[in-house]
Amino acid sequence: MTDDQQGASAALPQLVQEFTGQLRKATDMLHGLAGFGGRLPPPADALPLPGALSATQMSSIAGSIAAQRRSIEALKSQLSSFDEQLAALEQILGPLAEWSRTWAEFEQRLLNMGRRPQAEG
């Protein structure tokens, strides 16, 4: 990650915290302006208030994102392990490929040894 990307990713949580802080202040102000005192509990068959539904949805979205990030971390771990295995295989196959190339050249020289150049004519 470049320094610019690291700086941008480090600034993102700060921006989110500032934004949510502003939302909380606005909500508190609206709450105070509406003069909410004690409220009666909603009837059992009542639909959830839009704010509560939205909060539930936001909680669900946040949980989903956290689960996706955990999944990505697991994938990164698996990919790292796979990459290490490929590196080990590459180290093993390198000398074998070199030996195979050398052997193929040797075979070609043996095949060409018995042949005489044909006279041009």
N, CA, C and O atoms as a GROMACS GRO file, in nm:
protein
  484
    1MET      N    1   0.084  -0.117   0.000
    1MET     CA    2   0.000   0.000   0.000
    1MET      C    3   0.089   0.124   0.000
    1MET      O    4   0.186   0.130   0.076
    2THR      N    5   0.059   0.220  -0.083
    2THR     CA    6   0.142   0.340  -0.089
    2THR      C    7   0.112   0.429   0.030
    2THR      O    8   0.013   0.409   0.101
    3ASP      N    9   0.200   0.529   0.052
    3ASP     CA   10   0.179   0.622   0.163
    3ASP      C   11   0.048   0.698   0.147
    3ASP      O   12  -0.021   0.723   0.245
    4ASP      N   13   0.013   0.735   0.021
    4ASP     CA   14  -0.112   0.807  -0.004
    4ASP      C   15  -0.231   0.721   0.033
    4ASP      O   16  -0.327   0.770   0.093
    5GLN      N   17  -0.226   0.592  -0.004
    5GLN     CA   18  -0.337   0.501   0.028
    5GLN      C   19  -0.347   0.481   0.178
    5GLN      O   20  -0.458   0.477   0.233
    6GLN      N   21  -0.233   0.467   0.246
    6GLN     CA   22  -0.235   0.449   0.391
    6GLN      C   23  -0.292   0.574   0.458
    6GLN      O   24  -0.370   0.563   0.553
    7GLY      N   25  -0.253   0.690   0.410
    7GLY     CA   26  -0.304   0.815   0.466
    7GLY      C   27  -0.454   0.828   0.445
    7GLY      O   28  -0.526   0.871   0.534
    8ALA      N   29  -0.500   0.789   0.326
    8ALA     CA   30  -0.644   0.798   0.297
    8ALA      C   31  -0.721   0.699   0.381
    8ALA      O   32  -0.828   0.732   0.432
    9SER      N   33  -0.670   0.577   0.398
    9SER     CA   34  -0.741   0.478   0.477
    9SER      C   35  -0.739   0.515   0.625
    9SER      O   36  -0.833   0.484   0.697
   10ALA      N   37  -0.634   0.580   0.670
   10ALA     CA   38  -0.628   0.624   0.810
   10ALA      C   39  -0.724   0.740   0.834
   10ALA      O   40  -0.777   0.753   0.944
   11ALA      N   41  -0.746   0.824   0.735
   11ALA     CA   42  -0.834   0.939   0.750
   11ALA      C   43  -0.980   0.898   0.745
   11ALA      O   44  -1.065   0.968   0.800
   12LEU      N   45  -1.012   0.787   0.681
   12LEU     CA   46  -1.150   0.743   0.665
   12LEU      C   47  -1.221   0.721   0.798
   12LEU      O   48  -1.331   0.772   0.816
   13PRO      N   49  -1.162   0.646   0.894
   13PRO     CA   50  -1.232   0.630   1.022
   13PRO      C   51  -1.258   0.763   1.091
   13PRO      O   52  -1.362   0.781   1.155
   14GLN      N   53  -1.165   0.855   1.080
   14GLN     CA   54  -1.184   0.986   1.142
   14GLN      C   55  -1.303   1.058   1.079
   14GLN      O   56  -1.384   1.118   1.149
   15LEU      N   57  -1.314   1.052   0.946
   15LEU     CA   58  -1.427   1.115   0.878
   15LEU      C   59  -1.559   1.050   0.919
   15LEU      O   60  -1.658   1.120   0.939
   16VAL      N   61  -1.560   0.920   0.931
   16VAL     CA   62  -1.682   0.849   0.971
   16VAL      C   63  -1.720   0.888   1.113
   16VAL      O   64  -1.838   0.911   1.142
   17GLN      N   65  -1.621   0.896   1.203
   17GLN     CA   66  -1.650   0.935   1.341
   17GLN      C   67  -1.706   1.077   1.346
   17GLN      O   68  -1.800   1.104   1.421
   18GLU      N   69  -1.650   1.167   1.267
   18GLU     CA   70  -1.701   1.304   1.264
   18GLU      C   71  -1.844   1.307   1.211
   18GLU      O   72  -1.928   1.378   1.265
   19PHE      N   73  -1.870   1.231   1.106
   19PHE     CA   74  -2.003   1.228   1.046
   19PHE      C   75  -2.105   1.172   1.144
   19PHE      O   76  -2.213   1.228   1.161
   20THR      N   77  -2.072   1.060   1.210
   20THR     CA   78  -2.167   1.002   1.306
   20THR      C   79  -2.186   1.094   1.426
   20THR      O   80  -2.295   1.100   1.483
   21GLY      N   81  -2.082   1.164   1.465
   21GLY     CA   82  -2.095   1.262   1.573
   21GLY      C   83  -2.192   1.374   1.535
   21GLY      O   84  -2.274   1.416   1.617
   22GLN      N   85  -2.182   1.421   1.412
   22GLN     CA   86  -2.275   1.525   1.365
   22GLN      C   87  -2.417   1.472   1.360
   22GLN      O   88  -2.512   1.543   1.394
   23LEU      N   89  -2.433   1.347   1.317
   23LEU     CA   90  -2.568   1.287   1.314
   23LEU      C   91  -2.625   1.275   1.456
   23LEU      O   92  -2.744   1.301   1.477
   24ARG      N   93  -2.542   1.237   1.552
   24ARG     CA   94  -2.589   1.227   1.690
   24ARG      C   95  -2.631   1.363   1.744
   24ARG      O   96  -2.734   1.375   1.810
   25LYS      N   97  -2.552   1.466   1.715
   25LYS     CA   98  -2.588   1.601   1.760
   25LYS      C   99  -2.721   1.644   1.701
   25LYS      O  100  -2.807   1.696   1.772
   26ALA      N  101  -2.738   1.620   1.570
   26ALA     CA  102  -2.864   1.658   1.505
   26ALA      C  103  -2.981   1.580   1.564
   26ALA      O  104  -3.088   1.637   1.586
   27THR      N  105  -2.962   1.453   1.591
   27THR     CA  106  -3.068   1.371   1.650
   27THR      C  107  -3.102   1.421   1.789
   27THR      O  108  -3.220   1.430   1.825
   28ASP      N  109  -3.001   1.453   1.869
   28ASP     CA  110  -3.025   1.506   2.004
   28ASP      C  111  -3.101   1.637   1.998
   28ASP      O  112  -3.192   1.661   2.078
   29MET      N  113  -3.063   1.723   1.903
   29MET     CA  114  -3.133   1.852   1.889
   29MET      C  115  -3.279   1.830   1.851
   29MET      O  116  -3.368   1.893   1.908
   30LEU      N  117  -3.304   1.741   1.755
   30LEU     CA  118  -3.441   1.714   1.714
   30LEU      C  119  -3.521   1.650   1.828
   30LEU      O  120  -3.639   1.679   1.846
   31HIS      N  121  -3.456   1.566   1.903
   31HIS     CA  122  -3.519   1.502   2.017
   31HIS      C  123  -3.561   1.609   2.119
   31HIS      O  124  -3.672   1.605   2.172
   32GLY      N  125  -3.471   1.703   2.145
   32GLY     CA  126  -3.501   1.811   2.239
   32GLY      C  127  -3.610   1.903   2.187
   32GLY      O  128  -3.696   1.946   2.263
   33LEU      N  129  -3.608   1.934   2.058
   33LEU     CA  130  -3.709   2.022   1.999
   33LEU      C  131  -3.848   1.959   2.001
   33LEU      O  132  -3.948   2.028   2.017
   34ALA      N  133  -3.854   1.830   1.986
   34ALA     CA  134  -3.983   1.762   1.983
   34ALA      C  135  -4.042   1.751   2.122
   34ALA      O  136  -4.160   1.719   2.137
   35GLY      N  137  -3.962   1.777   2.224
   35GLY     CA  138  -4.012   1.775   2.361
   35GLY      C  139  -4.051   1.637   2.408
   35GLY      O  140  -4.149   1.620   2.481
   36PHE      N  141  -3.975   1.539   2.366
   36PHE     CA  142  -4.005   1.403   2.409
   36PHE      C  143  -3.982   1.393   2.559
   36PHE      O  144  -3.877   1.429   2.611
   37GLY      N  145  -4.082   1.344   2.624
   37GLY     CA  146  -4.067   1.314   2.766
   37GLY      C  147  -4.074   1.164   2.777
   37GLY      O  148  -4.005   1.091   2.705
   38GLY      N  149  -4.157   1.118   2.866
   38GLY     CA  150  -4.177   0.974   2.877
   38GLY      C  151  -4.270   0.929   2.765
   38GLY      O  152  -4.364   1.000   2.729
   39ARG      N  153  -4.245   0.814   2.712
   39ARG     CA  154  -4.330   0.759   2.605
   39ARG      C  155  -4.395   0.632   2.653
   39ARG      O  156  -4.341   0.558   2.736
   40LEU      N  157  -4.513   0.609   2.600
   40LEU     CA  158  -4.580   0.484   2.626
   40LEU      C  159  -4.521   0.378   2.535
   40LEU      O  160  -4.484   0.409   2.421
   41PRO      N  161  -4.511   0.255   2.581
   41PRO     CA  162  -4.459   0.151   2.493
   41PRO      C  163  -4.558   0.126   2.379
   41PRO      O  164  -4.679   0.134   2.400
   42PRO      N  165  -4.509   0.096   2.259
   42PRO     CA  166  -4.598   0.072   2.146
   42PRO      C  167  -4.677  -0.057   2.167
   42PRO      O  168  -4.630  -0.149   2.233
   43PRO      N  169  -4.798  -0.062   2.112
   43PRO     CA  170  -4.876  -0.186   2.123
   43PRO      C  171  -4.800  -0.303   2.060
   43PRO      O  172  -4.714  -0.283   1.974
   44ALA      N  173  -4.830  -0.423   2.104
   44ALA     CA  174  -4.757  -0.541   2.059
   44ALA      C  175  -4.771  -0.565   1.909
   44ALA      O  176  -4.678  -0.616   1.846
   45ASP      N  177  -4.885  -0.528   1.850
   45ASP     CA  178  -4.907  -0.552   1.708
   45ASP      C  179  -4.867  -0.434   1.620
   45ASP      O  180  -4.892  -0.435   1.500
   46ALA      N  181  -4.805  -0.332   1.680
   46ALA     CA  182  -4.767  -0.212   1.604
   46ALA      C  183  -4.644  -0.239   1.517
   46ALA      O  184  -4.556  -0.317   1.554
   47LEU      N  185  -4.641  -0.173   1.403
   47LEU     CA  186  -4.524  -0.181   1.315
   47LEU      C  187  -4.409  -0.104   1.378
   47LEU      O  188  -4.433  -0.006   1.449
   48PRO      N  189  -4.287  -0.145   1.354
   48PRO     CA  190  -4.174  -0.069   1.410
   48PRO      C  191  -4.169   0.070   1.347
   48PRO      O  192  -4.207   0.090   1.231
   49LEU      N  193  -4.122   0.164   1.425
   49LEU     CA  194  -4.106   0.301   1.375
   49LEU      C  195  -4.000   0.302   1.266
   49LEU      O  196  -3.908   0.220   1.267
   50PRO      N  197  -4.011   0.396   1.171
   50PRO     CA  198  -3.912   0.400   1.062
   50PRO      C  199  -3.768   0.412   1.114
   50PRO      O  200  -3.677   0.352   1.057
   51GLY      N  201  -3.748   0.488   1.219
   51GLY     CA  202  -3.613   0.502   1.273
   51GLY      C  203  -3.561   0.372   1.329
   51GLY      O  204  -3.443   0.339   1.311
   52ALA      N  205  -3.648   0.297   1.396
   52ALA     CA  206  -3.606   0.168   1.452
   52ALA      C  207  -3.578   0.068   1.340
   52ALA      O  208  -3.481  -0.008   1.348
   53LEU      N  209  -3.661   0.069   1.239
   53LEU     CA  210  -3.640  -0.020   1.125
   53LEU      C  211  -3.508   0.015   1.058
   53LEU      O  212  -3.430  -0.073   1.021
   54SER      N  213  -3.484   0.143   1.043
   54SER     CA  214  -3.360   0.186   0.981
   54SER      C  215  -3.240   0.147   1.066
   54SER      O  216  -3.137   0.104   1.013
   55ALA      N  217  -3.252   0.160   1.196
   55ALA     CA  218  -3.142   0.122   1.286
   55ALA      C  219  -3.118  -0.028   1.277
   55ALA      O  220  -3.003  -0.073   1.278
   56THR      N  221  -3.225  -0.106   1.269
   56THR     CA  222  -3.211  -0.251   1.254
   56THR      C  223  -3.142  -0.285   1.124
   56THR      O  224  -3.054  -0.370   1.119
   57GLN      N  225  -3.183  -0.216   1.018
   57GLN     CA  226  -3.120  -0.241   0.888
   57GLN      C  227  -2.974  -0.202   0.890
   57GLN      O  228  -2.889  -0.275   0.838
   58MET      N  229  -2.943  -0.089   0.951
   58MET     CA  230  -2.803  -0.045   0.959
   58MET      C  231  -2.720  -0.144   1.040
   58MET      O  232  -2.606  -0.174   1.005
   59SER      N  233  -2.777  -0.195   1.148
   59SER     CA  234  -2.708  -0.294   1.229
   59SER      C  235  -2.683  -0.421   1.147
   59SER      O  236  -2.575  -0.481   1.155
   60SER      N  237  -2.782  -0.461   1.070
   60SER     CA  238  -2.768  -0.578   0.985
   60SER      C  239  -2.659  -0.557   0.879
   60SER      O  240  -2.578  -0.646   0.853
   61ILE      N  241  -2.659  -0.440   0.819
   61ILE     CA  242  -2.558  -0.407   0.717
   61ILE      C  243  -2.419  -0.408   0.780
   61ILE      O  244  -2.324  -0.462   0.723
   62ALA      N  245  -2.407  -0.346   0.898
   62ALA     CA  246  -2.276  -0.341   0.965
   62ALA      C  247  -2.229  -0.482   1.000
   62ALA      O  248  -2.111  -0.513   0.984
   63GLY      N  249  -2.321  -0.568   1.046
   63GLY     CA  250  -2.286  -0.706   1.076
   63GLY      C  251  -2.244  -0.781   0.952
   63GLY      O  252  -2.149  -0.860   0.955
   64SER      N  253  -2.313  -0.756   0.841
   64SER     CA  254  -2.281  -0.821   0.714
   64SER      C  255  -2.142  -0.779   0.666
   64SER      O  256  -2.065  -0.862   0.618
   65ILE      N  257  -2.112  -0.653   0.678
   65ILE     CA  258  -1.981  -0.602   0.635
   65ILE      C  259  -1.871  -0.663   0.723
   65ILE      O  260  -1.766  -0.702   0.672
   66ALA      N  261  -1.895  -0.671   0.853
   66ALA     CA  262  -1.796  -0.731   0.943
   66ALA      C  263  -1.773  -0.878   0.905
   66ALA      O  264  -1.659  -0.925   0.906
   67ALA      N  265  -1.880  -0.949   0.872
   67ALA     CA  266  -1.868  -1.090   0.832
   67ALA      C  267  -1.790  -1.102   0.701
   67ALA      O  268  -1.708  -1.192   0.685
   68GLN      N  269  -1.816  -1.011   0.608
   68GLN     CA  270  -1.743  -1.013   0.481
   68GLN      C  271  -1.594  -0.986   0.503
   68GLN      O  272  -1.509  -1.047   0.439
   69ARG      N  273  -1.564  -0.895   0.593
   69ARG     CA  274  -1.424  -0.864   0.621
   69ARG      C  275  -1.354  -0.983   0.687
   69ARG      O  276  -1.238  -1.010   0.657
   70ARG      N  277  -1.425  -1.054   0.776
   70ARG     CA  278  -1.367  -1.174   0.835
   70ARG      C  279  -1.342  -1.279   0.728
   70ARG      O  280  -1.240  -1.348   0.730
   71SER      N  281  -1.435  -1.289   0.636
   71SER     CA  282  -1.420  -1.384   0.525
   71SER      C  283  -1.299  -1.347   0.439
   71SER      O  284  -1.224  -1.435   0.398
   72ILE      N  285  -1.280  -1.220   0.413
   72ILE     CA  286  -1.165  -1.174   0.335
   72ILE      C  287  -1.035  -1.204   0.410
   72ILE      O  288  -0.937  -1.245   0.348
   73GLU      N  289  -1.032  -1.185   0.542
   73GLU     CA  290  -0.913  -1.216   0.620
   73GLU      C  291  -0.880  -1.364   0.610
   73GLU      O  292  -0.764  -1.402   0.599
   74ALA      N  293  -0.984  -1.449   0.616
   74ALA     CA  294  -0.962  -1.594   0.603
   74ALA      C  295  -0.907  -1.627   0.464
   74ALA      O  296  -0.816  -1.709   0.450
   75LEU      N  297  -0.962  -1.563   0.361
   75LEU     CA  298  -0.913  -1.585   0.225
   75LEU      C  299  -0.768  -1.540   0.211
   75LEU      O  300  -0.687  -1.607   0.147
   76LYS      N  301  -0.735  -1.425   0.271
   76LYS     CA  302  -0.599  -1.376   0.263
   76LYS      C  303  -0.503  -1.476   0.328
   76LYS      O  304  -0.393  -1.499   0.278
   77SER      N  305  -0.544  -1.533   0.440
   77SER     CA  306  -0.462  -1.632   0.507
   77SER      C  307  -0.444  -1.756   0.420
   77SER      O  308  -0.333  -1.809   0.409
   78GLN      N  309  -0.552  -1.801   0.357
   78GLN     CA  310  -0.544  -1.917   0.268
   78GLN      C  311  -0.454  -1.887   0.148
   78GLN      O  312  -0.372  -1.970   0.108
   79LEU      N  313  -0.470  -1.768   0.089
   79LEU     CA  314  -0.388  -1.731  -0.027
   79LEU      C  315  -0.241  -1.720   0.011
   79LEU      O  316  -0.154  -1.759  -0.067
   80SER      N  317  -0.214  -1.668   0.129
   80SER     CA  318  -0.075  -1.658   0.175
   80SER      C  319  -0.014  -1.797   0.189
   80SER      O  320   0.100  -1.820   0.149
   81SER      N  321  -0.089  -1.889   0.245
   81SER     CA  322  -0.041  -2.027   0.259
   81SER      C  323  -0.020  -2.090   0.122
   81SER      O  324   0.081  -2.157   0.099
   82PHE      N  325  -0.112  -2.069   0.030
   82PHE     CA  326  -0.101  -2.122  -0.105
   82PHE      C  327   0.021  -2.063  -0.176
   82PHE      O  328   0.092  -2.134  -0.247
   83ASP      N  329   0.045  -1.934  -0.156
   83ASP     CA  330   0.160  -1.869  -0.217
   83ASP      C  331   0.290  -1.928  -0.164
   83ASP      O  332   0.385  -1.948  -0.241
   84GLU      N  333   0.296  -1.958  -0.035
   84GLU     CA  334   0.416  -2.020   0.023
   84GLU      C  335   0.438  -2.159  -0.038
   84GLU      O  336   0.552  -2.197  -0.066
   85GLN      N  337   0.329  -2.234  -0.058
   85GLN     CA  338   0.341  -2.366  -0.120
   85GLN      C  339   0.391  -2.355  -0.264
   85GLN      O  340   0.475  -2.434  -0.307
   86LEU      N  341   0.339  -2.258  -0.337
   86LEU     CA  342   0.385  -2.238  -0.475
   86LEU      C  343   0.531  -2.198  -0.480
   86LEU      O  344   0.604  -2.241  -0.569
   87ALA      N  345   0.574  -2.115  -0.385
   87ALA     CA  346   0.715  -2.074  -0.381
   87ALA      C  347   0.805  -2.195  -0.357
   87ALA      O  348   0.910  -2.209  -0.419
   88ALA      N  349   0.762  -2.283  -0.267
   88ALA     CA  350   0.842  -2.404  -0.241
   88ALA      C  351   0.846  -2.492  -0.365
   88ALA      O  352   0.952  -2.546  -0.400
   89LEU      N  353   0.733  -2.508  -0.432
   89LEU     CA  354   0.728  -2.588  -0.554
   89LEU      C  355   0.816  -2.526  -0.663
   89LEU      O  356   0.883  -2.598  -0.738
   90GLU      N  357   0.815  -2.395  -0.672
   90GLU     CA  358   0.897  -2.325  -0.771
   90GLU      C  359   1.046  -2.351  -0.744
   90GLU      O  360   1.123  -2.371  -0.838
   91GLN      N  361   1.085  -2.350  -0.619
   91GLN     CA  362   1.225  -2.377  -0.585
   91GLN      C  363   1.264  -2.520  -0.619
   91GLN      O  364   1.377  -2.546  -0.659
   92ILE      N  365   1.171  -2.613  -0.603
   92ILE     CA  366   1.199  -2.752  -0.636
   92ILE      C  367   1.206  -2.772  -0.787
   92ILE      O  368   1.295  -2.841  -0.837
   93LEU      N  369   1.113  -2.710  -0.860
   93LEU     CA  370   1.104  -2.732  -1.005
   93LEU      C  371   1.212  -2.658  -1.083
   93LEU      O  372   1.246  -2.699  -1.194
   94GLY      N  373   1.265  -2.551  -1.030
   94GLY     CA  374   1.368  -2.474  -1.101
   94GLY      C  375   1.486  -2.560  -1.143
   94GLY      O  376   1.519  -2.564  -1.261
   95PRO      N  377   1.551  -2.627  -1.048
   95PRO     CA  378   1.664  -2.713  -1.087
   95PRO      C  379   1.622  -2.829  -1.178
   95PRO      O  380   1.698  -2.868  -1.267
   96LEU      N  381   1.504  -2.884  -1.156
   96LEU     CA  382   1.458  -2.992  -1.244
   96LEU      C  383   1.437  -2.943  -1.387
   96LEU      O  384   1.469  -3.015  -1.482
   97ALA      N  385   1.384  -2.824  -1.402
   97ALA     CA  386   1.365  -2.768  -1.537
   97ALA      C  387   1.500  -2.745  -1.604
   97ALA      O  388   1.515  -2.770  -1.723
   98GLU      N  389   1.597  -2.696  -1.529
   98GLU     CA  390   1.731  -2.675  -1.584
   98GLU      C  391   1.793  -2.808  -1.625
   98GLU      O  392   1.851  -2.817  -1.733
   99TRP      N  393   1.781  -2.911  -1.541
   99TRP     CA  394   1.834  -3.043  -1.574
   99TRP      C  395   1.766  -3.098  -1.699
   99TRP      O  396   1.831  -3.157  -1.785
  100SER      N  397   1.632  -3.080  -1.709
  100SER     CA  398   1.557  -3.128  -1.825
  100SER      C  399   1.604  -3.060  -1.953
  100SER      O  400   1.616  -3.125  -2.057
  101ARG      N  401   1.631  -2.931  -1.947
  101ARG     CA  402   1.681  -2.857  -2.064
  101ARG      C  403   1.818  -2.909  -2.104
  101ARG      O  404   1.845  -2.931  -2.222
  102THR      N  405   1.904  -2.929  -2.006
  102THR     CA  406   2.038  -2.980  -2.033
  102THR      C  407   2.030  -3.120  -2.094
  102THR      O  408   2.101  -3.150  -2.190
  103TRP      N  409   1.944  -3.206  -2.041
  103TRP     CA  410   1.927  -3.340  -2.094
  103TRP      C  411   1.877  -3.337  -2.239
  103TRP      O  412   1.926  -3.413  -2.323
  104ALA      N  413   1.782  -3.250  -2.269
  104ALA     CA  414   1.729  -3.238  -2.405
  104ALA      C  415   1.839  -3.195  -2.502
  104ALA      O  416   1.846  -3.245  -2.614
  105GLU      N  417   1.927  -3.103  -2.459
  105GLU     CA  418   2.040  -3.061  -2.544
  105GLU      C  419   2.136  -3.178  -2.567
  105GLU      O  420   2.186  -3.197  -2.678
  106PHE      N  421   2.161  -3.256  -2.461
  106PHE     CA  422   2.249  -3.372  -2.472
  106PHE      C  423   2.191  -3.474  -2.570
  106PHE      O  424   2.263  -3.527  -2.654
  107GLU      N  425   2.063  -3.503  -2.560
  107GLU     CA  426   1.997  -3.596  -2.652
  107GLU      C  427   2.010  -3.548  -2.796
  107GLU      O  428   2.038  -3.627  -2.887
  108GLN      N  429   1.991  -3.420  -2.816
  108GLN     CA  430   1.999  -3.364  -2.952
  108GLN      C  431   2.140  -3.380  -3.008
  108GLN      O  432   2.157  -3.413  -3.125
  109ARG      N  433   2.242  -3.356  -2.924
  109ARG     CA  434   2.380  -3.374  -2.971
  109ARG      C  435   2.409  -3.520  -3.006
  109ARG      O  436   2.478  -3.547  -3.104
  110LEU      N  437   2.357  -3.613  -2.925
  110LEU     CA  438   2.376  -3.755  -2.955
  110LEU      C  439   2.311  -3.793  -3.087
  110LEU      O  440   2.368  -3.869  -3.166
  111LEU      N  441   2.192  -3.741  -3.112
  111LEU     CA  442   2.123  -3.771  -3.238
  111LEU      C  443   2.198  -3.713  -3.357
  111LEU      O  444   2.201  -3.774  -3.464
  112ASN      N  445   2.256  -3.598  -3.341
  112ASN     CA  446   2.327  -3.532  -3.449
  112ASN      C  447   2.468  -3.588  -3.471
  112ASN      O  448   2.527  -3.562  -3.576
  113MET      N  449   2.522  -3.661  -3.376
  113MET     CA  450   2.659  -3.712  -3.386
  113MET      C  451   2.674  -3.814  -3.500
  113MET      O  452   2.776  -3.814  -3.569
  114GLY      N  453   2.577  -3.900  -3.519
  114GLY     CA  454   2.589  -4.003  -3.620
  114GLY      C  455   2.562  -3.953  -3.760
  114GLY      O  456   2.589  -4.025  -3.856
  115ARG      N  457   2.512  -3.838  -3.774
  115ARG     CA  458   2.479  -3.786  -3.908
  115ARG      C  459   2.598  -3.715  -3.968
  115ARG      O  460   2.672  -3.642  -3.900
  116ARG      N  461   2.614  -3.738  -4.097
  116ARG     CA  462   2.719  -3.666  -4.170
  116ARG      C  463   2.653  -3.555  -4.249
  116ARG      O  464   2.542  -3.571  -4.302
  117PRO      N  465   2.719  -3.447  -4.257
  117PRO     CA  466   2.663  -3.341  -4.340
  117PRO      C  467   2.654  -3.388  -4.485
  117PRO      O  468   2.750  -3.444  -4.539
  118GLN      N  469   2.542  -3.364  -4.547
  118GLN     CA  470   2.523  -3.405  -4.687
  118GLN      C  471   2.598  -3.308  -4.778
  118GLN      O  472   2.602  -3.188  -4.754
  119ALA      N  473   2.657  -3.364  -4.882
  119ALA     CA  474   2.732  -3.281  -4.977
  119ALA      C  475   2.634  -3.200  -5.060
  119ALA      O  476   2.532  -3.249  -5.107
  120GLU      N  477   2.669  -3.077  -5.076
  120GLU     CA  478   2.583  -2.989  -5.158
  120GLU      C  479   2.615  -3.016  -5.304
  120GLU      O  480   2.731  -3.028  -5.342
  121GLY      N  481   2.517  -3.024  -5.381
  121GLY     CA  482   2.560  -3.052  -5.514
  121GLY      C  483   2.467  -3.036  -5.617
  121GLY      O  484   2.500  -3.058  -5.734
   0.00000   0.00000   0.00000
